[in-house]
Amino acid sequence: MESTIAMAPISKKRLWTGRALSAIAILFLLFDGVMKIIKEAHVIAASAQLGYPVGMIVVIGIILLACTVLYAVPRTSILGAILLTGYLGGAVASQVRITSPPFECIFPVIFGVLVWAGIFLCDGRLRALIPLRS
């Protein structure tokens, strides 16, 4: 199925800004996923505070890494962004449930914005689907 959406060329500045935003998100999410898999002490303590059993931390880390890899691969980046949005929404819900300070509740939202901003700047099809007008 071929797309009929006409796209303007992407400027180098926009492309590299999008790549940089995506890289920041990918590096942080990979780091977070690996820390969950190796069961780093701070991660265990934070997960216990959130009410997650220690046995589930590795599973959560694997899910995060899988979603991040999907996001990092250009062909599957939109699917990865959708899955990461769900994951980060769960992180917000977990923080709100234990009445964390506002920044800890908003931090996952910031990464969700980075994820989508990175794709939005690099992918003309997404910009055509969600046109922002001044």
Secondary structure by P-SEA (a helix, b strand, c coil): cccccccccccaaaaaaaaaaaaaaaaaaaaaaaaaaaccaaaaaaaaaacccccaaaaaaaaaaaaaaaaacccaaaaaaaaaaaaaaaaaaaaaaacccccccaaaaaaaaaaaaaaaaccaaaaaaccccc
